[in-house]
Amino acid sequence: MNETRWGILYCPKNTLRQQKRWEQIEKCLHENHIDFDYVQSENTGSVERLVKMMINNGYKTIIIVGGDSALNDAVNCLMQVDADTRNQIALGVIPNGVMNDFAHFWGFKEGEIEQSVAWLKRHRVRKIDLGRINYKNKSGEPCHRYFLNCINIGLIAAIMNLRRKTRHLLGSRTLSFIFSFILMLFQRLDYKMTLRINTDVIKRKVMTVCVGNALGYGQTPNAVPYNGLLDVSVVYHPEMMQLIEGFYLFLRGKFLNHRSVHPYRTREIEVIETQHALVGLDGRLMNTPTGNFWIKVEQEVINFLIPD
């Protein structure tokens, strides 16, 4: 295997323009004289299998043309191999998903293919952190899963699930979020939770919790995936007018200014009780963990290709 040859995994969105999108990307790669092989995922369940295939075939640069969920599958595959192998591989992204929050953190945009390819070609690598959730499944077996962007517990996990579904129908990111927010009014708005963050124990009704390694879809706007820390936003149940105000601040990027939002910074959080709240990881629902679970950070474990 030529070590400069890229392995590209194309994860098409569920749209009629998926072939045209790939043709634009392929044209740009050829114009930049990039040597590459590519495969296309058949569905979300095939991403991990195809990334494992690329790792086993010796690709040193793996590019995901997809969104947060596809990147999540890729980093979880990389964390299954030994550190020596993982340290030889650089992961990159060309945003093409329903949600591309981690790509946006670095400045990659969906409509800027030429810029994304130019940045990736320069091969500027940065070691980045991953979050990790340790939990037990319904059979009582210990499990873990890594995340790049965030974990949501409670209402926002439900909204992100609705948003993912409505984005396919509406096409617009903003419209899908507004529609999801309207549907949210028919959802359960608070959960009895018990959390341990640093030396604080929170035991009360909570609307939503976001544990962010990066932007957290706007809920942890100050989090960065390279300081060995997680940002946590705990949102208590606001009154209806406060809820509307919170939505306005969220859209303006001033989420932490809301009086019901309580921010923390930590290396680990223990979730003792969630009253069966939904749990979302990088925009995708998890099977709800049973009992206590822990969320922590693992520092500088993935080589990620970043802009200049």
DAPEFEN-V300691 format. One record per residue. BURIAL is 1 if it has 16 or more other C-alpha atoms within 10 Angstrom, else 0. Layout:
# DAPEFEN-V300691
burial: <BURIAL | BURIAL>
This chain:
# DAPEFEN-V300691
burial: <0 | 0 | 0 | 0 | 1 | 1 | 1 | 1 | 1 | 1 | 1 | 1 | 1 | 0 | 0 | 0 | 0 | 0 | 0 | 0 | 1 | 1 | 0 | 0 | 1 | 1 | 0 | 1 | 1 | 0 | 0 | 0 | 0 | 0 | 0 | 1 | 0 | 0 | 0 | 0 | 1 | 0 | 0 | 0 | 0 | 0 | 1 | 1 | 0 | 1 | 1 | 1 | 0 | 1 | 1 | 0 | 0 | 1 | 1 | 1 | 1 | 1 | 1 | 1 | 1 | 1 | 1 | 1 | 1 | 1 | 1 | 1 | 1 | 1 | 1 | 1 | 1 | 1 | 1 | 0 | 0 | 0 | 0 | 0 | 0 | 1 | 0 | 0 | 1 | 1 | 1 | 1 | 1 | 1 | 1 | 1 | 1 | 1 | 1 | 1 | 1 | 1 | 1 | 0 | 1 | 0 | 0 | 1 | 1 | 1 | 0 | 0 | 1 | 1 | 1 | 1 | 1 | 0 | 1 | 1 | 1 | 0 | 1 | 0 | 1 | 1 | 1 | 1 | 1 | 1 | 1 | 1 | 1 | 1 | 1 | 1 | 0 | 0 | 0 | 0 | 0 | 0 | 0 | 0 | 1 | 1 | 1 | 1 | 1 | 1 | 1 | 1 | 1 | 1 | 1 | 1 | 1 | 1 | 1 | 1 | 1 | 1 | 1 | 1 | 0 | 1 | 1 | 0 | 0 | 0 | 0 | 0 | 0 | 0 | 0 | 1 | 1 | 1 | 1 | 1 | 1 | 0 | 0 | 1 | 0 | 0 | 0 | 0 | 1 | 1 | 1 | 0 | 1 | 1 | 1 | 0 | 1 | 0 | 0 | 0 | 0 | 0 | 0 | 0 | 1 | 1 | 1 | 1 | 1 | 1 | 1 | 1 | 1 | 1 | 1 | 1 | 1 | 1 | 1 | 1 | 1 | 0 | 1 | 1 | 1 | 1 | 0 | 1 | 1 | 1 | 1 | 1 | 1 | 1 | 1 | 1 | 1 | 1 | 0 | 0 | 0 | 0 | 0 | 0 | 0 | 1 | 1 | 0 | 1 | 1 | 0 | 0 | 0 | 0 | 1 | 1 | 0 | 1 | 0 | 1 | 1 | 0 | 1 | 0 | 1 | 1 | 1 | 1 | 1 | 1 | 1 | 1 | 1 | 1 | 0 | 0 | 1 | 1 | 1 | 1 | 1 | 1 | 1 | 1 | 1 | 0 | 0 | 1 | 1 | 1 | 1 | 0 | 1 | 1 | 1 | 1 | 1 | 1 | 1 | 1 | 1 | 1 | 1 | 1 | 1 | 1 | 1 | 0>
